Amino acid sequence: MDNNNQVLIGSKGLIKKEDFVALMIQSLHSLGYTATASDLESVSGIRSDLHSRAIGGPGGKLTLCGHKDEVWYVKFSNKGQYLASGSKDYTAIIWEVPENGNLTLRHTLSGHQSGVSFLSWSPDDATLLTCANAEKIMLWNVSTGEHFHTINGLGPAFSSCAWLPDDKGIFFGSYGYVNHVCRIRYPNSRILTSWSGGWNPSNSIINFAVTPNGKEIVFMFSDKQVAVMNIEAGHWRSFTMDAAIVSTCVSEDGKYLILNLNSAEIQLWDIEKMVATRLKYRGHRQSRYVIHSCIGGLESKFIASGSEDSRVYIWNQKNGEPLEVLCGHSAIVNSVSWNPKRPQMLASASDDKTIRIWGPGNSQKQAQVSKIIT
Protein backbone atom coordinates (compact mmCIF):
# COMPACT_ATOMS: atom_id res chain seq x y z
CA MET A 1 0.00 0.00 0.00
CA ASP A 2 1.18 3.54 -0.76
CA ASN A 3 2.86 4.92 2.38
CA ASN A 4 1.50 8.34 1.46
CA ASN A 5 -1.96 7.01 2.29
CA GLN A 6 -0.86 6.53 5.91
CA VAL A 7 -0.07 10.25 6.33
CA LEU A 8 -2.17 12.00 8.97
CA ILE A 9 -4.11 14.94 7.54
CA GLY A 10 -6.33 17.69 8.87
CA SER A 11 -5.40 20.67 11.04
CA LYS A 12 -4.82 18.39 14.04
CA GLY A 13 -3.67 15.30 12.17
CA LEU A 14 -6.56 13.19 13.46
CA ILE A 15 -7.26 11.01 10.42
CA LYS A 16 -5.18 9.09 7.92
CA LYS A 17 -5.44 10.10 4.28
CA GLU A 18 -6.55 6.54 3.39
CA ASP A 19 -9.39 6.60 5.93
CA PHE A 20 -10.49 10.07 4.86
CA VAL A 21 -10.67 9.13 1.16
CA ALA A 22 -12.52 5.89 2.03
CA LEU A 23 -15.04 7.93 4.03
CA MET A 24 -15.54 10.27 1.07
CA ILE A 25 -16.11 7.28 -1.23
CA GLN A 26 -18.72 5.81 1.13
CA SER A 27 -20.46 9.19 1.39
CA LEU A 28 -20.57 9.61 -2.40
CA HIS A 29 -22.08 6.12 -2.78
CA SER A 30 -24.72 6.82 -0.13
CA LEU A 31 -25.68 10.11 -1.83
CA GLY A 32 -26.07 8.40 -5.20
CA TYR A 33 -22.93 9.80 -6.85
CA THR A 34 -21.77 6.32 -7.76
CA ALA A 35 -19.80 7.23 -10.87
CA THR A 36 -17.84 9.91 -8.97
CA ALA A 37 -17.20 7.47 -6.13
CA SER A 38 -15.91 4.84 -8.55
CA ASP A 39 -13.67 7.39 -10.28
CA LEU A 40 -12.21 8.44 -6.92
CA GLU A 41 -11.54 4.78 -6.08
CA SER A 42 -9.78 4.30 -9.41
CA VAL A 43 -7.61 7.43 -9.11
CA SER A 44 -6.70 6.98 -5.45
CA GLY A 45 -6.34 3.21 -5.42
CA ILE A 46 -8.35 3.19 -2.20
CA ARG A 47 -11.53 1.16 -1.69
CA SER A 48 -14.09 2.07 0.94
CA ASP A 49 -14.22 -0.39 3.85
CA LEU A 50 -17.92 -1.07 3.20
CA HIS A 51 -17.18 -1.89 -0.42
CA SER A 52 -14.31 -4.27 0.24
CA ARG A 53 -16.04 -6.10 3.08
CA ALA A 54 -19.45 -6.50 1.49
CA ILE A 55 -18.57 -8.28 -1.71
CA GLY A 56 -14.84 -8.68 -2.25
CA GLY A 57 -11.56 -6.99 -3.04
CA PRO A 58 -10.60 -4.84 -6.05
CA GLY A 59 -11.49 -6.40 -9.39
CA GLY A 60 -13.34 -9.36 -7.91
CA LYS A 61 -12.14 -12.46 -6.11
CA LEU A 62 -11.55 -14.49 -9.29
CA THR A 63 -11.45 -13.91 -13.05
CA LEU A 64 -12.47 -16.71 -15.46
CA CYS A 65 -11.05 -16.51 -18.99
CA GLY A 66 -12.36 -19.57 -20.84
CA HIS A 67 -14.31 -17.78 -23.59
CA LYS A 68 -12.88 -16.29 -26.78
CA ASP A 69 -15.53 -13.60 -27.29
CA GLU A 70 -18.17 -11.59 -25.42
CA VAL A 71 -19.84 -13.45 -22.54
CA TRP A 72 -23.60 -12.83 -22.72
CA TYR A 73 -25.10 -14.87 -19.90
CA VAL A 74 -24.19 -16.55 -16.60
CA LYS A 75 -26.28 -18.66 -14.25
CA PHE A 76 -25.43 -20.64 -11.12
CA SER A 77 -27.03 -24.07 -10.78
CA ASN A 78 -29.85 -24.61 -8.29
CA LYS A 79 -27.56 -26.31 -5.77
CA GLY A 80 -24.78 -23.79 -6.34
CA GLN A 81 -22.22 -26.43 -7.35
CA TYR A 82 -21.86 -25.21 -10.94
CA LEU A 83 -21.86 -22.02 -12.97
CA ALA A 84 -22.81 -22.00 -16.66
CA SER A 85 -21.84 -19.27 -19.11
CA GLY A 86 -22.91 -18.55 -22.68
CA SER A 87 -20.86 -16.58 -25.18
CA LYS A 88 -20.83 -14.95 -28.58
CA ASP A 89 -18.10 -17.49 -29.44
CA TYR A 90 -20.90 -20.10 -30.01
CA THR A 91 -20.01 -22.06 -26.87
CA ALA A 92 -21.24 -22.53 -23.34
CA ILE A 93 -18.98 -23.50 -20.45
CA ILE A 94 -19.80 -25.40 -17.27
CA TRP A 95 -17.63 -24.30 -14.34
CA GLU A 96 -17.33 -26.29 -11.14
CA VAL A 97 -17.66 -24.48 -7.79
CA PRO A 98 -15.52 -26.29 -5.16
CA GLU A 99 -15.63 -25.64 -1.43
CA ASN A 100 -12.75 -23.16 -1.60
CA GLY A 101 -14.66 -21.05 -4.15
CA ASN A 102 -11.93 -21.20 -6.83
CA LEU A 103 -13.99 -22.14 -9.87
CA THR A 104 -12.50 -24.47 -12.48
CA LEU A 105 -13.54 -25.21 -16.06
CA ARG A 106 -15.30 -28.58 -16.26
CA HIS A 107 -16.75 -28.73 -19.81
CA THR A 108 -16.76 -26.55 -22.92
CA LEU A 109 -19.99 -27.19 -24.85
CA SER A 110 -19.69 -26.77 -28.63
CA GLY A 111 -22.38 -27.32 -31.25
CA HIS A 112 -24.31 -24.09 -31.75
CA GLN A 113 -23.93 -22.06 -34.93
CA SER A 114 -24.51 -18.68 -33.26
CA GLY A 115 -23.89 -17.02 -29.93
CA VAL A 116 -25.34 -18.66 -26.80
CA SER A 117 -27.63 -16.07 -25.26
CA PHE A 118 -29.62 -17.96 -22.62
CA LEU A 119 -29.17 -20.93 -20.26
CA SER A 120 -31.42 -22.93 -17.94
CA TRP A 121 -30.60 -25.63 -15.37
CA SER A 122 -32.84 -28.63 -14.78
CA PRO A 123 -34.20 -28.78 -11.20
CA ASP A 124 -31.75 -31.58 -10.30
CA ASP A 125 -28.82 -29.81 -12.06
CA ALA A 126 -28.18 -32.93 -14.17
CA THR A 127 -29.07 -31.26 -17.49
CA LEU A 128 -28.33 -27.85 -18.97
CA LEU A 129 -30.38 -26.15 -21.68
CA THR A 130 -28.52 -23.76 -23.98
CA CYS A 131 -30.44 -21.35 -26.19
CA ALA A 132 -28.53 -19.80 -29.09
CA ASN A 133 -29.29 -16.45 -30.61
CA ALA A 134 -32.13 -17.04 -33.15
CA GLU A 135 -31.25 -20.73 -33.38
CA LYS A 136 -31.93 -24.09 -31.69
CA ILE A 137 -32.01 -25.31 -28.08
CA MET A 138 -29.53 -28.00 -27.07
CA LEU A 139 -29.60 -30.27 -24.00
CA TRP A 140 -26.36 -31.33 -22.31
CA ASN A 141 -25.40 -33.92 -19.72
CA VAL A 142 -23.74 -31.88 -16.96
CA SER A 143 -21.67 -34.79 -15.66
CA THR A 144 -20.13 -35.79 -19.00
CA GLY A 145 -20.50 -32.60 -21.03
CA GLU A 146 -22.15 -34.57 -23.84
CA HIS A 147 -24.92 -33.19 -26.06
CA PHE A 148 -27.81 -35.67 -26.17
CA HIS A 149 -30.87 -33.85 -27.53
CA THR A 150 -31.81 -30.90 -29.75
CA ILE A 151 -35.07 -28.95 -29.88
CA ASN A 152 -35.72 -27.31 -33.23
CA GLY A 153 -38.34 -27.14 -35.95
CA LEU A 154 -40.92 -25.70 -33.52
CA GLY A 155 -40.38 -22.06 -34.38
CA PRO A 156 -38.20 -19.78 -36.50
CA ALA A 157 -36.10 -18.55 -33.58
CA PHE A 158 -35.89 -19.13 -29.84
CA SER A 159 -35.74 -16.28 -27.34
CA SER A 160 -35.51 -18.09 -23.98
CA CYS A 161 -36.13 -21.37 -22.21
CA ALA A 162 -37.01 -22.65 -18.73
CA TRP A 163 -37.62 -25.92 -16.89
CA LEU A 164 -40.76 -26.87 -15.02
CA PRO A 165 -40.12 -27.71 -11.34
CA ASP A 166 -41.18 -31.35 -11.84
CA ASP A 167 -38.12 -31.88 -14.06
CA LYS A 168 -40.31 -33.33 -16.84
CA GLY A 169 -41.29 -30.29 -18.83
CA ILE A 170 -39.60 -27.43 -20.63
CA PHE A 171 -40.92 -24.04 -21.71
CA PHE A 172 -39.45 -22.24 -24.67
CA GLY A 173 -40.42 -19.06 -26.48
CA SER A 174 -40.03 -18.36 -30.17
CA TYR A 175 -40.47 -15.19 -32.17
CA GLY A 176 -40.69 -14.08 -35.79
CA TYR A 177 -43.51 -15.02 -38.12
CA VAL A 178 -44.58 -17.68 -35.56
CA ASN A 179 -44.67 -16.01 -32.15
CA HIS A 180 -45.59 -18.46 -29.41
CA VAL A 181 -44.65 -20.26 -26.22
CA CYS A 182 -44.67 -24.05 -25.94
CA ARG A 183 -44.57 -26.45 -23.04
CA ILE A 184 -43.05 -29.74 -24.10
CA ARG A 185 -42.61 -33.08 -22.37
CA TYR A 186 -39.01 -33.97 -21.69
CA PRO A 187 -37.21 -35.94 -23.04
CA ASN A 188 -39.29 -36.78 -26.16
CA SER A 189 -40.09 -33.13 -27.10
CA ARG A 190 -43.81 -33.85 -27.39
CA ILE A 191 -45.75 -30.57 -27.29
CA LEU A 192 -48.08 -30.49 -24.29
CA THR A 193 -49.42 -26.97 -24.67
CA SER A 194 -48.82 -24.11 -27.07
CA TRP A 195 -49.92 -20.50 -26.62
CA SER A 196 -49.94 -18.11 -29.53
CA GLY A 197 -52.88 -15.95 -28.51
CA GLY A 198 -53.62 -13.55 -25.70
CA TRP A 199 -51.25 -10.95 -27.13
CA ASN A 200 -50.74 -8.98 -30.30
CA PRO A 201 -49.19 -11.47 -32.77
CA SER A 202 -46.87 -8.78 -34.09
CA ASN A 203 -45.19 -8.53 -30.68
CA SER A 204 -42.00 -10.47 -30.14
CA ILE A 205 -41.52 -12.46 -26.93
CA ILE A 206 -38.38 -10.91 -25.52
CA ASN A 207 -37.98 -13.00 -22.39
CA PHE A 208 -39.98 -15.02 -19.88
CA ALA A 209 -39.61 -16.67 -16.48
CA VAL A 210 -41.46 -19.47 -14.68
CA THR A 211 -42.25 -19.06 -10.97
CA PRO A 212 -40.53 -21.64 -8.70
CA ASN A 213 -43.83 -23.41 -7.93
CA GLY A 214 -44.47 -23.90 -11.65
CA LYS A 215 -47.89 -22.27 -11.49
CA GLU A 216 -47.28 -19.03 -13.36
CA ILE A 217 -45.18 -17.74 -16.21
CA VAL A 218 -44.15 -14.12 -16.74
CA PHE A 219 -43.83 -12.89 -20.34
CA MET A 220 -42.14 -9.76 -21.69
CA PHE A 221 -43.08 -8.39 -25.11
CA SER A 222 -41.49 -5.97 -27.54
CA ASP A 223 -44.34 -3.45 -27.16
CA LYS A 224 -43.48 -2.77 -23.45
CA GLN A 225 -46.17 -5.19 -22.28
CA VAL A 226 -45.76 -7.63 -19.38
CA ALA A 227 -48.18 -10.53 -18.86
CA VAL A 228 -48.49 -13.08 -16.06
CA MET A 229 -50.33 -16.27 -16.99
CA ASN A 230 -51.64 -19.04 -14.76
CA ILE A 231 -50.28 -22.10 -16.55
CA GLU A 232 -53.10 -24.53 -15.75
CA ALA A 233 -56.06 -22.15 -16.03
CA GLY A 234 -54.65 -20.10 -18.92
CA HIS A 235 -55.78 -16.83 -17.27
CA TRP A 236 -53.85 -13.68 -18.20
CA ARG A 237 -53.04 -10.50 -16.31
CA SER A 238 -51.13 -7.84 -18.16
CA PHE A 239 -49.86 -4.28 -17.89
CA THR A 240 -47.81 -1.89 -20.01
CA MET A 241 -44.58 -0.19 -18.95
CA ASP A 242 -43.41 3.32 -19.82
CA ALA A 243 -40.15 2.04 -21.33
CA ALA A 244 -38.98 -1.00 -23.23
CA ILE A 245 -38.35 -4.07 -21.08
CA VAL A 246 -34.94 -5.69 -21.39
CA SER A 247 -35.07 -8.65 -19.01
CA THR A 248 -36.87 -10.14 -16.02
CA CYS A 249 -36.08 -12.34 -13.03
CA VAL A 250 -38.35 -14.00 -10.44
CA SER A 251 -37.34 -14.26 -6.78
CA GLU A 252 -36.68 -17.71 -5.28
CA ASP A 253 -39.88 -17.54 -3.20
CA GLY A 254 -41.93 -16.64 -6.30
CA LYS A 255 -43.38 -13.50 -4.70
CA TYR A 256 -41.54 -10.82 -6.67
CA LEU A 257 -40.13 -10.14 -10.09
CA ILE A 258 -37.77 -7.47 -11.30
CA LEU A 259 -38.14 -5.71 -14.64
CA ASN A 260 -35.02 -4.21 -16.16
CA LEU A 261 -35.96 -1.25 -18.40
CA ASN A 262 -33.87 0.41 -21.09
CA SER A 263 -34.49 3.75 -19.34
CA ALA A 264 -31.79 2.75 -16.79
CA GLU A 265 -34.36 1.78 -14.19
CA ILE A 266 -35.13 -1.50 -12.43
CA GLN A 267 -38.55 -2.07 -10.88
CA LEU A 268 -39.60 -4.63 -8.27
CA TRP A 269 -43.15 -6.01 -8.69
CA ASP A 270 -45.40 -8.02 -6.40
CA ILE A 271 -46.55 -10.91 -8.64
CA GLU A 272 -49.78 -11.71 -6.77
CA LYS A 273 -50.95 -8.10 -6.50
CA MET A 274 -49.44 -7.04 -9.83
CA VAL A 275 -48.23 -3.74 -8.38
CA ALA A 276 -44.78 -2.19 -8.33
CA THR A 277 -43.10 -1.44 -5.03
CA ARG A 278 -42.52 2.19 -4.21
CA LEU A 279 -38.79 2.20 -4.96
CA LYS A 280 -37.14 2.29 -8.36
CA TYR A 281 -33.51 1.22 -8.59
CA ARG A 282 -31.23 3.55 -10.52
CA GLY A 283 -27.58 4.50 -10.89
CA HIS A 284 -26.49 2.01 -13.56
CA ARG A 285 -26.39 2.66 -17.31
CA GLN A 286 -28.90 0.84 -19.53
CA SER A 287 -30.12 2.05 -22.90
CA ARG A 288 -28.93 -0.02 -25.86
CA TYR A 289 -28.04 -3.57 -24.84
CA VAL A 290 -29.63 -6.58 -23.16
CA ILE A 291 -28.59 -6.83 -19.52
CA HIS A 292 -29.82 -9.59 -17.22
CA SER A 293 -30.28 -8.47 -13.61
CA CYS A 294 -31.13 -10.72 -10.67
CA ILE A 295 -32.51 -10.95 -7.13
CA GLY A 296 -30.40 -12.70 -4.50
CA GLY A 297 -27.89 -12.34 -1.71
CA LEU A 298 -28.68 -13.11 1.91
CA GLU A 299 -32.40 -13.89 2.26
CA SER A 300 -32.83 -12.62 -1.33
CA LYS A 301 -32.87 -9.03 -0.05
CA PHE A 302 -30.67 -7.62 -2.80
CA ILE A 303 -30.80 -6.74 -6.49
CA ALA A 304 -27.73 -6.91 -8.73
CA SER A 305 -27.26 -5.71 -12.28
CA GLY A 306 -24.61 -5.28 -14.90
CA SER A 307 -24.25 -1.96 -16.65
CA GLU A 308 -23.09 -0.37 -19.89
CA ASP A 309 -20.37 1.48 -17.94
CA SER A 310 -18.54 -1.84 -17.25
CA ARG A 311 -19.53 -1.95 -13.57
CA VAL A 312 -21.72 -4.17 -11.40
CA TYR A 313 -24.35 -2.45 -9.23
CA ILE A 314 -25.94 -3.81 -6.06
CA TRP A 315 -29.00 -2.43 -4.27
CA ASN A 316 -30.69 -3.33 -1.02
CA GLN A 317 -34.37 -3.75 -1.89
CA LYS A 318 -35.19 -1.09 0.71
CA ASN A 319 -33.07 1.61 -0.96
CA GLY A 320 -33.21 2.79 -4.56
CA GLU A 321 -29.61 4.06 -4.47
CA PRO A 322 -26.79 1.56 -5.06
CA LEU A 323 -25.32 -0.03 -1.96
CA GLU A 324 -22.19 -0.99 -3.89
CA VAL A 325 -20.58 -0.46 -7.28
CA LEU A 326 -18.05 -3.11 -8.28
CA CYS A 327 -15.25 -2.22 -10.69
CA GLY A 328 -13.03 -4.65 -12.56
CA HIS A 329 -14.53 -5.36 -15.98
CA SER A 330 -13.35 -3.31 -18.96
CA ALA A 331 -16.51 -3.53 -21.12
CA ILE A 332 -20.30 -3.84 -20.81
CA VAL A 333 -21.46 -6.23 -18.07
CA ASN A 334 -24.25 -8.28 -19.66
CA SER A 335 -25.39 -10.64 -16.92
CA VAL A 336 -25.09 -11.31 -13.20
CA SER A 337 -26.03 -14.32 -11.08
CA TRP A 338 -26.04 -14.94 -7.35
CA ASN A 339 -25.12 -18.37 -6.04
CA PRO A 340 -28.32 -19.61 -4.32
CA LYS A 341 -26.35 -21.63 -1.74
CA ARG A 342 -23.53 -19.14 -1.19
CA PRO A 343 -25.31 -15.79 -0.99
CA GLN A 344 -22.04 -13.81 -0.82
CA MET A 345 -20.87 -15.23 -4.17
CA LEU A 346 -21.85 -13.23 -7.25
CA ALA A 347 -20.84 -13.88 -10.87
CA SER A 348 -20.75 -11.27 -13.65
CA ALA A 349 -20.27 -11.72 -17.41
CA SER A 350 -18.88 -9.07 -19.73
CA ASP A 351 -18.09 -8.13 -23.31
CA ASP A 352 -14.43 -8.14 -22.17
CA LYS A 353 -14.62 -11.98 -22.63
CA THR A 354 -14.29 -12.65 -18.89
CA ILE A 355 -16.42 -13.75 -15.96
CA ARG A 356 -15.67 -12.31 -12.55
CA ILE A 357 -16.52 -13.96 -9.27
CA TRP A 358 -17.13 -11.51 -6.45
CA GLY A 359 -17.15 -12.47 -2.80
CA PRO A 360 -15.33 -12.48 0.52
CA GLY A 361 -11.88 -13.95 0.43
CA ASN A 362 -11.89 -15.81 3.73
CA SER A 363 -14.04 -16.91 6.64
CA GLN A 364 -13.41 -13.70 8.61
CA LYS A 365 -14.77 -11.61 5.76
CA GLN A 366 -17.70 -14.01 5.42
CA ALA A 367 -18.72 -13.12 8.97
CA GLN A 368 -18.30 -9.42 8.24
CA VAL A 369 -20.56 -9.69 5.20
CA SER A 370 -23.34 -11.25 7.27
CA LYS A 371 -23.20 -8.34 9.71
CA ILE A 372 -23.24 -5.67 7.03
CA ILE A 373 -26.05 -6.74 4.71
CA THR A 374 -28.60 -8.36 7.00
N, C-alpha and C positions, 0 to 999 in steps of 0.2 A: 504493500500500500504506500502511496505517496506520503513521505514524511511531512510535507507541507500541509497535509490535511489534519495533522495532529496539532498544528499551531493553535494556541489560544487566541481568540479574537474578542472584540468588544472593548469598551472603555476600561473595564475591570478584568478583562481576560477570564471570563467565567465560562466560556463555552468553546469547545474545539470547532475548528472550521468544518470538519467532516460532519459533526453533529448538527451544526447550524444549517448546512446545505441540505442534509437529510430532512430536517424539520421543514425547510422551505418546500422541498419536493412533496412531502406529505400534505402540506397545506394547499399547494397548487392542485394536487389530486382531489382533495376534499372539496375544493371550490369549483371543480369542473374544468380546470385549465390543464387537461391531461396532456395535450401536445406540448405545452410549455414545460410541464413537469418532466416529460420524457426527454425533451431536448436538454434540459438542465442535467439530467442523469447522464446523458451521452457525453456532454461537454466536460462535466466534472469527474466522471468516472465513479461517482458515489451513488449508491442505491439507498432509498429510504428503508429504515428498519422494518416497517410494515410490509413493504414490497418484498424484501428478501425473505422474510419469515413466512409470509402467507402462501407463497407458491413456488419459490425456488430462487436460485442465484441468477446472476446475469447470463442472459442467453439461453436459459433453460438448463435442466439437469442433464439432458442427453440429446444428441442430434443424430437422426437416422438418415443415411444417405444411399438407400438402395435403389431409388428411382432415377431414370435418366432424363426426365422432363417434369413439367409442372405436376404437383400432387394436388388432386382435386377433392379428395374425400378421405376421411379417416373415421373409424368406428371401433370402439372396444367391444369385445364379446360380452355376452350376458354375465358370465362368471368372472370376467376381468382377466382371464388367463392369456388372451390373445388381443392383438390389435390388427385390423385390416386396413390397408390403404389402397386407393385407386388413383391412377395417374394418366396423364395425357400420353404417356409412352406405350399405351395399349395393355399395360399389365396391372395386376393387383399383387400385393405382397401380404403374406400372413407373418406377423411378428409375434414371437413368444415373450410373455411377461413373467420372468422368474421372480422368486421371492425378493431378491436384491434390487429389483426394479430396473436392471440394465437389460433392456430389450434386445433380442437377437433375431435375425432373419431366419425364418423357418422354411417358407416356400415362396417362390416367385411363380405367379400364375399367368401363363401366356396362352393366348388363343383368340382374343378379341381383335377386331380389325379397326377399332377406333378407341378413343380414350375412355377409360373406366371412370364413370361419373357418379356411381351410386353403389352401395354395398348393403347387404342385410344378413345378419347371423340367424341361423335356426335357433329355436329356443334351447336346445341342448348343446349348442355350439359345435355340433359335429359337421355341419354343412354351411358353406358360405355362398350366397348369391352375389354375382357381380353383374351390374347393369352398365353396358357400354353406351356411349353417346350416340343416340339414334341408331341402335343396333340391337343385338340379341341379349338374352339373359343366359348366363352359364352357372351351373352348379358344381361345386368343388368339395371334395373330401378334405376336411381340415387336417386330419391326421396324416394323410399321405400326400396331399397337394395335387391329387389327380382330378381331372375334369371327368364327370360321369354323366352329365345330362345337359341338354340345351333346350331352351324355350324360344321358339321363333315361329314365324308364320301366323301369329295371332294379332298382328298389328304392324303398321309401317315403321313405327319407332317406339322404343320404350323410354319412359321418363323416370320411373322409380319402381321399387319393388319392396315387399314386406312379407314376413311370415305371420301366419296365424299362431296364437299361443299353443294350440294343440299339436303343433309340429307336423300337421298333415295337410296344411293348405298354404297357398302362396297367393298374395295379391300382386298384380302388376298393372301399371297404367301405360297406355299408349296414346300417341297424339299424331295429328296429321289429318289425312282424309278420313280415317277411322279413329274416332276419339272416344275411348272407352276404358273402363276398368274391369278386369276379370278376376274372379277367384277360381283357382284351379286346384285339383286334388294332386298332392304330391305322393308318389313320384311319377305317376303316369301322365301328368299334364292334362287330364280330363277337365274340361271347363265345367265348374259347378254353377257359377252365376256370372252374368255379364251385365254391366250397366252402361248404357250409352245415352240414356235420357236423364231428365231432371236438371239439365243445364243447356245452355246455348251450344249447339254442336260446333259452332265456329270457334269456341274457346278451347285452348289447349290446356291439358292437365299438366301443370308445372311440377307439382310435388304432392305427395300424400303421406299420411301416417296412420297406423292402426293403434288404437288404445291398447294397453297391456292386457285388459280382460277380453279382448277380441270382439267386443260388442259394437264398437263404433269406428268409423274411418273418417279422417279429416282430409278434405280435398282442397287444393289451391288451383285457381284458374288464371288464365292470362288476362282476364278482364277485371282483375282486382277482387274477384269474388272468392269467398271461403264458404265451404259447405261441410256440415257434419251429418253423416248418415248412419242410422241404426242398421247394422248389417242384416239382421234377421227380418226386421219389419220393413226395411226399405224406406223408412221415413226420413225426410230431409229437413234440415234447418240451415239457412244460409244468410250471409250478410256481405256487404260490399265495403272494402277499405278505401281510404282516400289516396293511397299510393299502391304501386305494383308490389305484389308479394314475391319474395325471393325464395324463402324456404320456411319450413315449419318443423317443430319438434314437440312431442308429447312428454309430459313428466312421467316418471316411473310409476306413480300412483294413479295415473290416468285422469287426474283432476284438472290439470292445466295444459295449455299449449302456448308456445311462443310463435309469433309471426314476425319474421324478419322482412322489413320493407326497404325498398330502394331509396327511400327518403332519409336514410341513416337513422332509422328508429326501429326499436324492437318493442313489441307489445306482448303482454301476458294476459291470456284469456282464461276465464273459468268455462270449462267445456259444458258442464251441466246447465249453467245459467246463460251461457252464450253472451257474456258481458266481459269487457276489458277491465282489468284492474286500473286503479287510478294512475299509477306510475307509467311513464314511458321511458325506456332506457336509451340514452343517447351518449354521444362522445366519440363513437367510432365513425369510420368513413364507409359509406355504402351507397353506390349510385349506378354502377355499370355492370358489376359482375355478380355471379351467384356465390353467396357465402352461406354456409350452413352453421347456424348457431345451436346451442344446446342448453338444457337445464341439468344441473347436477351439483357436485360438491357435497359437503356434509349435509345430510338430511334433505338433499335436493333444494337447498335454499338459495342457490346461485345461478346466474346466467352467464354464459361465456360466448364470445363471438370473435371471429376473425375480422379483418378490416382491410380496406384498400390502402391503408398507410403502412402496411407490413407489421402491424402490432396485433396483440391479443388483448381483448378487453374483458374484464370480469366485473359483474355487478352483484351486490346483494339484492334480493328481490324487493327489499324494503326501501331501496334508495335508487333513484333513477340516474345518479351520477356514478361513474366507474369507481369501484373499490380499488382496482389495480389495472395497470397497463403494462403488459409484458413485452419487452423488446428483445430482438434476437434474429428474427427473420429479415431478409433483405428484399422481399417482394410481397405481393398480395397474399394474405392468409385466407385460404378458401374454406377451411373446415376445422372444427374443433370437436373433441369428444372427451367426456369425463369417464374415468374408469368406475363402473358401478360398485366395485368391491373395494377400491382404494380411492376414496373421495378426494384425496389430495393430489392425485395423479391426473394430469390433463395433457392431451395430445393436440398438436396443431399441425396443419398441412399447408404448404405454401407453394406459390409459383417459383420459389427459389430452388425447387426440386428436393427439399428436405422436409422431414417431420421432426418436430421438437417435442420432447417430453418434459413437462414442467412439474416440479414437485419438490418437497423437502428432501434434503440430502442425507439425513440420518434420523435416528429415533428421537433425539432431543428436539430437532426441528419439528418432527411429527407432532410432538406434544404441544409445541408452541402454536402450530397451526390450529389445533383443536381449540385452544384458548381464544385465538383471535377471531375465528369466523363462525363461532357458534353463539 
